[in-house]
């Protein structure tokens, strides 16, 4: 499955786009942080190296959705 990847240092996270105060940014699903130095790309779920992101990916339902709390 294709996902948004955010490479931060040596770790690759799953990302999502969000509009905050009129500005669209990419955030990682595990800690919702974003930095201008992060490299954002599209890739496969097998490329994710963050253990917290992998755990969240394992909770994907039949509609390819995950509820973030």
Buried (B, 14 or more C-beta within 10 A) or exposed (E): EEBBBBBBEEBBBBBBEEEEEEEEBBBBBBEEEBEEEBEEEEBEBEEBEBEBBBEBBEEEEEEEEBEEE
